[in-house]
Amino acid sequence: MTQKNIVKGLNRRQQEVLEMIVRSYVETAEPVGSRYVSRKLNLSSATIRNVMADLEDMGYIMQLHTSAGRSPTDSGYRYYIESLMHTKNVNTDMERSVKNQYNNSVRSVEDVLDRTSYMISNITNYVGLTLFSQYEKLYLDGTSHIVEQPEFHDLRKLYALLKCLEQKNELLDILRDDFNTEGVTIHIGKENFSNSLCDCSIVTKGYKVKGKTSGRLGVIGPKRMVYEKVIPMVEFLADTVTKIFDDMEI
């Protein structure tokens, strides 16, 4: 998993409040108020407001309007992923279902990658992507899922993102930079260094063909994606694709 140095650590109470804000915002896409957090953590609203003020000063949450609640910043999501998140293993039924779909439909590298981008999108409800580096061919599936996300009800943001996915150049630059990185990489918001992708997170992992790193696969979704489910799914699919290629005659 890609790392970004956290300048300021958090104490236990600050971590609890940040985790509550991230989890609530991921689920609702609505700013989180102090009263909601105080009820969940059984602490006074005044205490929570003080903690929120500290988290805002440290750059982990933000308040767009004076009367509004807080939402996570890119740094807040990064801290949550690296320090607070509990990943959920891919269950046995899902593993079996995925492997069956490969068994029924793949005869070539292209078949595998096309099927993989479709499955990633179908399972996560985000955009699925696979890159085959030999030809720099990028497969994308599920761009319609972007329209379902509240972040992209702003038509200007939606247009810029869809144009970026259509042209693919900025996305290819990110994947090239990560090409030889081991494990899962996660780019959150402005870490993508693209105005078109600043409201997105990109989660990918490399796969191998006959022992040689040959591409990456993963998802593009809103920053408030369900990381604890997405990350293990991307890991599982990358490892599965690697094994399929090991067993294929290529």
C-alpha positions as CSV (number, residue, x, y, z in Angstrom):
1,M,0.0,0.0,0.0
2,T,1.4,3.4,-0.9
3,Q,2.5,5.4,2.0
4,K,2.2,9.1,2.8
5,N,3.9,10.4,5.9
6,I,1.4,11.6,8.6
7,V,3.0,14.6,10.2
8,K,0.8,14.7,13.2
9,G,-0.4,11.6,15.1
10,L,-3.7,11.4,16.8
11,N,-4.6,10.3,20.3
12,R,-7.2,7.7,21.0
13,R,-10.2,10.0,21.2
14,Q,-9.2,11.9,18.1
15,Q,-8.9,8.6,16.3
16,E,-12.4,7.5,17.4
17,V,-13.9,10.7,16.2
18,L,-12.1,10.6,12.9
19,E,-13.1,7.0,12.3
20,M,-16.8,7.9,13.1
21,I,-16.7,10.8,10.6
22,V,-15.1,8.8,7.8
23,R,-17.5,5.8,8.3
24,S,-20.6,8.0,8.4
25,Y,-19.5,10.1,5.4
26,V,-18.7,7.0,3.3
27,E,-22.2,5.7,4.0
28,T,-24.3,8.9,3.6
29,A,-22.1,11.4,1.6
30,E,-23.4,14.0,4.1
31,P,-21.2,16.1,6.4
32,V,-21.2,14.7,10.0
33,G,-22.3,16.9,12.9
34,S,-21.0,16.9,16.5
35,R,-24.4,15.8,17.9
36,Y,-24.4,12.6,15.8
37,V,-20.8,11.7,16.9
38,S,-21.5,12.5,20.6
39,R,-24.5,10.1,20.6
40,K,-22.5,7.4,19.0
41,L,-19.5,7.8,21.3
42,N,-21.5,8.7,24.4
43,L,-19.5,12.0,24.9
44,S,-20.8,15.5,25.3
45,S,-21.3,17.7,22.1
46,A,-18.9,20.2,23.6
47,T,-16.1,17.6,23.9
48,I,-16.8,16.4,20.3
49,R,-16.7,20.0,19.0
50,N,-13.3,20.5,20.6
51,V,-11.9,17.3,19.1
52,M,-13.4,18.2,15.7
53,A,-11.7,21.6,15.9
54,D,-8.4,19.9,16.6
55,L,-8.8,17.5,13.7
56,E,-9.7,20.4,11.4
57,D,-6.6,22.3,12.5
58,M,-4.5,19.2,11.8
59,G,-6.0,18.9,8.3
60,Y,-7.9,15.6,8.7
61,I,-11.4,17.0,8.4
62,M,-13.0,20.1,6.9
63,Q,-16.1,22.2,7.3
64,L,-17.4,23.8,4.1
65,H,-19.9,26.1,5.8
66,T,-20.0,27.5,9.3
67,S,-23.3,25.7,10.2
68,A,-22.4,22.4,8.4
69,G,-20.9,19.3,9.8
70,R,-17.5,17.9,8.9
71,S,-16.2,15.7,6.1
72,P,-12.9,13.9,5.7
73,T,-10.0,15.5,3.8
74,D,-7.6,13.5,1.6
75,S,-5.3,13.3,4.6
76,G,-8.2,12.1,6.8
77,Y,-8.9,9.3,4.4
78,R,-5.2,8.4,4.2
79,Y,-4.9,8.2,8.0
80,Y,-8.1,6.1,8.2
81,I,-6.7,3.6,5.7
82,E,-3.3,3.3,7.2
83,S,-4.1,3.5,10.9
84,L,-7.8,2.8,11.6
85,M,-9.3,0.6,8.9
86,H,-10.2,-3.1,9.4
87,T,-10.2,-4.9,6.1
88,K,-12.8,-7.5,5.4
89,N,-11.7,-10.8,3.8
90,V,-13.3,-11.9,0.5
91,N,-15.7,-14.6,1.5
92,T,-15.6,-18.2,0.2
93,D,-18.8,-17.8,-1.9
94,M,-17.4,-14.8,-3.6
95,E,-14.1,-16.5,-4.3
96,R,-16.0,-19.4,-5.8
97,S,-18.2,-17.2,-7.9
98,V,-15.3,-15.2,-9.3
99,K,-13.3,-18.3,-10.3
100,N,-16.4,-19.9,-12.0
101,Q,-16.8,-16.8,-14.1
102,Y,-13.2,-17.1,-15.3
103,N,-13.5,-20.8,-16.0
104,N,-16.5,-20.2,-18.3
105,S,-15.2,-17.4,-20.4
106,V,-11.5,-17.0,-20.8
107,R,-9.3,-18.3,-23.6
108,S,-6.7,-15.5,-24.0
109,V,-5.0,-12.7,-22.1
110,E,-7.5,-10.2,-23.6
111,D,-10.4,-12.4,-22.4
112,V,-9.0,-12.5,-18.8
113,L,-8.5,-8.7,-18.6
114,D,-11.8,-7.9,-20.2
115,R,-13.6,-10.2,-17.9
116,T,-11.7,-8.8,-14.9
117,S,-12.6,-5.2,-15.5
118,Y,-16.2,-6.2,-15.8
119,M,-16.2,-8.2,-12.6
120,I,-14.5,-5.5,-10.6
121,S,-17.1,-3.0,-11.6
122,N,-20.0,-5.4,-11.0
123,I,-18.7,-6.4,-7.6
124,T,-17.8,-3.0,-6.3
125,N,-20.2,-0.7,-8.1
126,Y,-17.3,1.5,-9.1
127,V,-15.3,1.7,-12.4
128,G,-13.3,-1.4,-13.0
129,L,-9.9,-1.1,-14.8
130,T,-7.2,-3.5,-16.1
131,L,-4.0,-2.5,-17.9
132,F,-2.0,-4.8,-20.1
133,S,1.4,-3.0,-20.3
134,Q,2.7,-4.9,-23.3
135,Y,0.4,-3.0,-25.6
136,E,-0.6,-0.3,-23.0
137,K,-4.1,-1.4,-23.5
138,L,-6.5,-0.1,-20.8
139,Y,-9.8,-1.8,-20.2
140,L,-12.5,0.2,-18.4
141,D,-16.0,-1.0,-17.3
142,G,-18.8,0.5,-15.4
143,T,-18.3,4.2,-16.1
144,S,-22.1,4.6,-15.6
145,H,-21.5,3.9,-11.9
146,I,-19.9,7.3,-11.6
147,V,-23.2,9.0,-12.4
148,E,-24.7,7.2,-9.3
149,Q,-22.3,9.0,-6.9
150,P,-23.5,12.2,-5.2
151,E,-20.0,13.8,-5.7
152,F,-20.6,13.9,-9.5
153,H,-24.1,15.4,-9.6
154,D,-22.2,18.5,-10.4
155,L,-22.2,18.3,-14.2
156,R,-18.9,20.1,-14.6
157,K,-17.2,17.6,-12.4
158,L,-18.9,14.7,-14.1
159,Y,-18.0,15.9,-17.6
160,A,-14.3,16.4,-16.6
161,L,-14.1,12.9,-15.1
162,L,-15.8,11.2,-18.0
163,K,-13.6,13.0,-20.5
164,C,-10.5,11.9,-18.5
165,L,-11.7,8.3,-18.5
166,E,-12.4,8.5,-22.2
167,Q,-9.0,9.9,-23.2
168,K,-7.2,7.7,-20.7
169,N,-3.8,9.6,-20.8
170,E,-3.8,10.9,-17.2
171,L,-4.9,7.5,-16.0
172,L,-2.2,5.7,-17.9
173,D,0.4,8.1,-16.4
174,I,-0.7,7.1,-12.9
175,L,-0.6,3.4,-13.7
176,R,2.8,3.6,-15.3
177,D,4.2,5.3,-12.2
178,D,2.9,2.5,-10.1
179,F,3.9,-0.3,-12.5
180,N,6.7,-1.9,-10.5
181,T,5.2,-1.2,-7.0
182,E,4.5,-4.3,-5.0
183,G,1.2,-4.7,-3.3
184,V,-1.8,-2.4,-3.4
185,T,-1.4,1.3,-4.3
186,I,-4.0,3.9,-3.3
187,H,-4.2,7.4,-4.7
188,I,-6.7,9.7,-2.9
189,G,-8.0,12.9,-4.4
190,K,-5.2,15.4,-5.1
191,E,-2.6,12.6,-4.8
192,N,-3.7,11.8,-8.4
193,F,-2.2,15.1,-9.6
194,S,-5.1,15.6,-11.9
195,N,-7.9,18.1,-11.6
196,S,-10.2,15.6,-13.3
197,L,-9.5,12.9,-10.7
198,C,-9.3,15.1,-7.6
199,D,-12.6,13.8,-6.3
200,C,-11.6,10.2,-6.9
201,S,-9.6,7.4,-5.4
202,I,-7.7,4.8,-7.5
203,V,-6.9,1.5,-5.9
204,T,-4.8,-1.0,-8.0
205,K,-2.5,-3.9,-7.7
206,G,-0.1,-5.5,-10.2
207,Y,-0.5,-8.9,-11.7
208,K,2.1,-11.1,-13.4
209,V,2.2,-13.2,-16.6
210,K,4.5,-16.2,-16.3
211,G,6.3,-14.5,-13.3
212,K,6.8,-11.1,-15.0
213,T,4.9,-8.1,-13.9
214,S,2.7,-7.3,-16.8
215,G,0.0,-4.8,-15.8
216,R,-2.3,-3.5,-13.0
217,L,-6.0,-3.9,-12.2
218,G,-8.3,-2.2,-9.7
219,V,-11.0,0.4,-9.3
220,I,-11.8,4.1,-9.7
221,G,-14.4,5.5,-7.4
222,P,-15.2,8.4,-5.1
223,K,-12.9,9.2,-2.3
224,R,-15.5,7.9,0.1
225,M,-15.4,4.4,-1.4
226,V,-15.6,1.4,1.0
227,Y,-11.9,0.8,1.2
228,E,-12.2,-2.1,3.7
229,K,-14.0,-4.1,1.0
230,V,-12.4,-2.8,-2.1
231,I,-8.8,-3.4,-1.1
232,P,-9.0,-7.1,-0.3
233,M,-11.1,-7.6,-3.5
234,V,-8.4,-5.9,-5.6
235,E,-5.8,-8.1,-3.9
236,F,-7.8,-11.2,-4.5
237,L,-8.4,-10.5,-8.2
238,A,-4.8,-9.6,-8.9
239,D,-3.6,-12.8,-7.3
240,T,-6.3,-14.8,-9.1
241,V,-5.4,-13.3,-12.5
242,T,-1.7,-14.1,-11.9
243,K,-2.6,-17.7,-11.2
244,I,-4.8,-18.0,-14.3
245,F,-1.9,-16.7,-16.4
246,D,0.5,-19.2,-14.8
247,D,-1.9,-22.0,-15.8
248,M,-2.6,-20.8,-19.4
249,E,-0.6,-21.6,-22.5
250,I,0.5,-18.2,-23.7
